[in-house]
Amino acid sequence: MSLQKLADALGNIITRQALNKYEQGKMKPDSSLLVSLSEVLGVPIDYFYSKPNVDIELRNPDYRRHTSKISSVEKASIEEKSKNLLEKYFELEAILNLNEEQDYFQFNKEILTQEDVVEAASKLREEWNLGYDPIPDAAAMLEDKGYKVIEVDGPKSFDGLSAEVNGSKVIVINSSLFEGNNCRKRFTALHELAHHSLRFPDGMEPKEEEKLCHIFANSVLYPPDMAKRELHSTRFHFYENELVLIKERWGISISAIFQTAFRLGIITDFVFKSLNINYRSLGYHKENNEPGRFLSQEKPVRFKRLVYFALGKGLISTNEAAYYTGVSAWEFRKSMKQLV
């Protein structure tokens, strides 16, 4: 928000010039204004008193796509939200004295072709012992391997980004864009994994790199050998019932199934184009309008789990736990159910 928009949202009880002085540390707001600010900005009052114990720098943030549609102000907002959450994340790990091992995937061969990314996807499944089974929860899998997966609220033009912070590999996903669309969320998480794990030649067009990251994500979710086995060869028709069954088993969207079938030579260019025309005519390209639902959580949980772990060990107070989770102390206490 600009300072003027913030002043307007506050009902102009304070001027833009005064807000600028607060922002620069030349003046301090009184308690009543802090309450109004917390309501308008959607943060607890404790937020204004917090002092980070760790220095957070997002190194080489790489945005998922539509980058040209994200303004510099929107980028700054996304990155500040990410840094604020990561500050808390690293603080919690320091409080708990955690030093868990990381099992990052790295494919050292330079990526030039579609065959290279399919090979990389196969190597990942081999190294992480995934076999040929569907991945139940991509976010949980990445967290188990040491990646920090977080969600922030961003504009619709933002899907996700990858970055490095204090030696940790971070994947940021737009929480507001993927509500109820787990297939798209897990695809985005694995697309960002591709940016962390694959090495592209200098000078490769960004559009081509994005396309190869798409294929990597598709191939991790739906291994080509299994796709060939299930989809068979030389198809002219697909029935929605079959596509929904595949989607709900593998957690991959119907449009991605079309892409996979075309890439593997199961359908011709003509059939592929016809399928996409019918897909759009049915309105399935619209948000959350595609039939079938993949039933997984696809929500990063490690951060919240650390909050309750620290609280259970008596290392943080209830008020501090509320601060970490971004809710009021009253809301947090209301949600707590201590069993032992």
N, C-alpha and C positions, 0 to 999 in steps of 0.2 A: 504494500500500500504506500502511496505517496503520503507525505505529512499532511497535505491538505485533505486527502480522502480520510485519513485517520481522524483529523479534527472534525470533519463532517460526520463521521460515524459516531463520534462522541457527542454529537449534538451541539458542536461549537462552544462547549463549555470552557474550552481552552483554545488558544490560537495556534496556528501552524508555527509561528516564530517561537512560542513557548515550548512546543514539542521539540523543536530543533535544539533548544538549549538543554532539554532533558536528555536528548539523544547524545549530545556532546559532553554531558556530565557537568554542565555549568550550573544547572539547577536540579532540584529533586522534587518530584511530585508528592503531594500530600496523600494520606491514606484513602480518602474518598475517590481521588482521581485514579489511584492504583486499582481500586475495585472496578471502576469503569473501564480502565485499560484492559484488565484481565478478562472482563466479559466480552469486550469488542474483539480482542485478539485471540480469544479462546485458549488462554493459558492460565494456570493457577497463579495466585499472587506470589507464591514462593519462587516462581520463575525469575522475578525481578531482583531477587536477593541472592540468587545462585551465583557462585564463582567457580568456573571450571578448574578442576585439579589437573587436567591433562590438556596438552596443546593439540588441537585437531586441525589437520590440514588435508583436504581432499586432493590427493595427487592424481593428475591426469584423468579428471572425470570424463567419461566417454558416454555420451547420451545415446539411448536406444535407437531412435529415429525421429523424424519430423523436426530435427534440430533447428532447421531454418525457421520453423514456426514458433520456436520458443524464444521469447524476448530476453534481453540481458537481465531485466528486472526479475522475470520469472525464474531464470537460471539462478540468480542470486538467492531468491526465496527458497528454491529447492535445496540448494547447497547449504544454506543456513539451517534449515529444518533438519537436514541430514547430519550436519555437524553437531547440532544441539542434542540429537538422540544418541549419536556416537560418543559424545562426551560422557553421557550417563552410562553408556555401555562399558566403556573402558574404566570408568570410575568403579563400577560394580565389580568388574574383573579384578581390579587392584584391591578392593576391600576384601574380596574372597580369596585373594592370593592365588588366582587361577593361572595355570600355565599349561593348558591343554595342548596336545599335539595337533598339528595341522596336516591334512592329507590333500594338499592342493594338486589338481590335475594340470599337467603341462605337456603339451604335444610339441616336440622340438622341431619337427619337420616343417619347413616353410609351406604355407598354404597357398596353392596356386589354382587348384581346380576343385570341382564338386567331389571328385573321387577322393581328394585329400581330406576334405572335411568328414566324409563318410568313414574314412579310415580312422580319423581322430575320434569320432563318436564311438566306433567299435572298440578302439583302444581304451577309452574311458570306461565303457561297460566292463571290459576285461579287468582293468586295474582296480575298479571299485567293486568287483565281484557281483555285478548286476545280472549277469546271465542274459537270458532272452525274455525275462519277465517284465510286466508293466511296472513302472515306478509309482509306488503308492502316493508319495508326497515329495515333490521335487524340492520344496523349501526346506523340509526337515532333512532330506538327504544332504543338501548343501551345508546346512548348519552342522550336521554330524561330521562333515569333512573339514570344518574350521572356517568356512566362509561366514562373514557377518551379513545376514540378510535382514534388511529393515524396510519398513513401509513409511512413506510420507505422503501427505496430501499435496497434489500438484495439479496443474492445468491439464485439460484433456489432450493437449498436444504432446504431453510427456508420458512415456511408457515406463522407462527405467534407465538406469545408468550403472556403470561399473567404475570403481575407483580403488585406490590403495590408501590406507590410513594407518600410520604407525606400524608398517610392515604387515598389516592384515588386508586381505582382499575383501572388498565390500560390494554388495549388490543392493541397489536401491530400487524399489518398485513403487509405482504410483498407486496408493491404496484406493483412491476414489474412482479410478478408471476401471478396475477389475472386479468390482463388487458383483458376486454371483457368476463370474466367468473364470473358473479355476483353470480351464484349458489355456486361456490366454495368459494367465498369471504365471503358470509353470513354464510355458513357452518363453515368456519374457525373461524369467530367471535363468533359464538355460542359454538363451541368447546372450545374456550378460556374462555367463560363464565362458562362452566362446571368446568374448573379448579379453577375458582374463587368461585364457588357456592357449589360444592359437596365435601363431606368428605369421603375419601377413607381410608381403614385400613392400618396401617403400614405393610410393607412387601409385599404389592400387587405388582405383576410384572408390570413394566411400560407399556408393551404391552397390558396387560389386562385393565389397567387404561385408556389408549388411546382408546381402543375399546369401553369402556363404555361411554367415552366422545363423541365418534362418534354417539353412539345410542341416547344419550341425545340431541345432535344437530339435528339429523334426526327427533326425536320425537317432538321437539319444532317446527320445520319447517312443519312437516307433521304429525299431531296428529294421533295416531294409530286408533282411532275410525273412523276418516274420511278416512283413508287408507283402512280399512276393508270395509267401505261402498262403496268406489269408485272402489276398485280392486276386490271386491267380493271374493268368495272362490273357491278353487280347480281350479286353472288356469293351462293350458298347453301351451298357446300361448299369446304373447303380440305383438301388432302391433305398429310400430313406431309412427303412427299418434296419437294413444291413449297416449303413453308415453310422446310425445311432449306436448300434451294438459295438462297433469298433471304437467309436469315440468314448463310450462309457467304460470300455475295457482298458484302453491305452491312455486315455486322458489327452487326446489330440483332437483338435477341431476338425469338422467336416471339410472345411476349405483346405486345411493342411493335408488331409487324406487325399484330396484331389491332386495337390502339388506332388505328394509322394508317388502316387500312381503314374502321373505324367513323367516325373523324373526317372522312374524305373522302367519306363517304356511299356507299362501295362495298358495305358490308353494313348491314343493319338492326339495330336495337337487339336484336331477338329473336335474330338470328344471332350477334351479338356475345356476348350472354349465354350462348348455347348453346356457343359455342367456348370460353369461359372455364370453363364447367362441365366440359366434356370435358377441357380442359387440366389442371384440378386433379385430376380423377378419375384421370388417367394419372400423377399425381405429378410433373408437369413443373414445378410451382411450387416444388418443393423445391430446395435449394441444389445447383447443378451437375448437375441431373437433366434439364435440357432437352436434347433431341437436337440434334446439329449443333455444330460448333466453328468459331469465326472464328479463322483462323490469322494472328495478328499478335502482336507482342511486348507492346504496350500497357504498357510499363514505362518510367518516366522514366530516361534514361541520361546526361543532360547533366552532372549532379553528378559521377558516377564518371569520366566522360570528362575533366572538369577535373582530377580527382585525378591521372590518368595523364599528362595534359598537363603539369601542374606538376612531376611526378616526372621526366618526360622532359626537361624544360628545366633540371633540376637546382635548382629553386627550393624543393623540399621533400625531406626524406629519406624513406627507406623506412619508418622508424618513424612519421614524421608522416603519410605516406600511409595507413598502417594505422589510425592514429587517426581520420583523416577518414572512412574507410570503415567504422569501427566494429568492426574485427576485431583480433586479436592480431598482432603483428609477424611471428610465426612463420607464422600462417595466410596473411598477405598475401604473404610471400616465397614460400611454397609455391605460391600461385596465379599468380605472375608468370611470364611467358614473354616475355623480351626477344628481339626479332628482329634489331634493328640497334643 
